[in-house]
């Protein structure tokens, strides 16, 4: 039984036909830069989210700390 021919992508077909522009070495590097840019953007987004969460937690901690201190001082000073 005869095997079917392998499925080639458009770039592979052009490279097989002798078209050197279809599969240049720069293509692989460009994909690497795109992946690096995407990874860098994702890292930046996570850093921004962490900074926002840090700010929210800092504000909440400040309210709890100063509120608790205020309540403690009021109870201690007005206790009979």
Buried (B, 14 or more C-beta within 10 A) or exposed (E): EEEEEEEEEEBEEBBEEEEEEBBEEEEEEEEEEEEEEEEEEEEEEEEEEEEEEEEEEEEEEEEEEEEEEEEEEEEEEEEE
